[in-house]
């Protein structure tokens, strides 16, 4: 973060953390994004992370993107069976 990157790829940044610490990490990432204009590509198996953090979501199944869209739309009207599950 010292070099102020334009993009940070975060692979499971909140995996195996309790809800309190998870919220702190997401808040910190959000603040960094606002303060420095940093974008985050967040990779996670936990859909609750996307609801709180992501503007857009891409769902992958068997190594391919099967659905992509605005986070709210994806949770309100999932189209692909894997997303629905």
C-alpha positions in Angstrom: 0.0 0.0 0.0 3.0 2.3 0.4 3.3 2.6 -3.4 -0.4 3.6 -3.6 -1.4 1.1 -6.3 -4.3 1.8 -8.6 -5.6 -1.8 -8.2 -5.2 -4.3 -5.3 -6.2 -7.9 -6.0 -7.4 -9.4 -2.6 -7.8 -13.2 -2.7 -9.9 -14.2 0.3 -8.8 -11.3 2.5 -11.4 -12.1 5.2 -11.3 -15.8 5.1 -11.5 -17.5 8.5 -11.9 -14.2 10.4 -14.7 -13.6 12.8 -17.4 -11.2 11.8 -16.0 -8.3 13.8 -12.5 -8.5 12.3 -14.0 -9.1 8.9 -15.9 -5.9 9.2 -12.8 -4.0 10.3 -10.8 -5.3 7.3 -13.6 -4.4 4.8 -13.9 -0.9 6.4 -10.1 -0.4 6.1 -10.2 -1.5 2.4 -13.1 0.9 1.8 -11.3 3.8 3.4 -8.1 3.1 1.4 -10.2 3.1 -1.8 -11.8 6.4 -1.0 -8.6 8.1 0.3 -6.3 7.0 -2.4 -8.6 6.1 -5.3 -7.5 2.5 -5.1 -9.8 -0.1 -6.8 -10.1 -3.6 -5.3 -10.7 -6.9 -7.1 -12.0 -9.0 -4.3 -12.0 -12.8 -4.7 -14.1 -14.7 -2.1 -16.4 -17.7 -1.6 -18.4 -15.7 1.0 -21.3 -13.8 -0.6 -21.8 -11.6 2.5 -18.5 -9.9 1.7 -19.8 -8.8 -1.7 -23.0 -7.3 -0.3 -21.1 -5.0 2.0 -18.2 -4.2 -0.3 -18.6 -4.7 -4.0 -20.3 -2.5 -6.6 -20.3 -5.4 -9.2 -20.0 -9.2 -8.9 -18.9 -11.9 -11.3 -19.9 -15.4 -10.4 -17.6 -18.2 -11.6 -18.4 -21.8 -12.0 -16.0 -24.5 -13.4 -13.4 -21.7 -14.2 -15.8 -19.6 -16.2 -17.8 -16.5 -15.5 -21.5 -17.6 -15.6 -23.1 -14.3 -14.4 -22.0 -10.7 -13.9 -23.7 -7.6 -12.8 -24.4 -5.0 -10.2 -24.2 -6.5 -6.7 -27.8 -5.6 -5.7 -29.2 -7.0 -8.9 -27.3 -10.3 -8.5 -28.7 -10.9 -5.1 -32.3 -9.8 -5.9 -32.5 -11.6 -9.3 -29.8 -14.3 -9.7 -30.2 -15.9 -13.1 -27.7 -18.8 -13.2 -28.5 -21.9 -11.1 -25.1 -21.7 -9.4 -25.7 -18.1 -8.4 -29.2 -19.0 -7.1 -27.7 -21.8 -5.0 
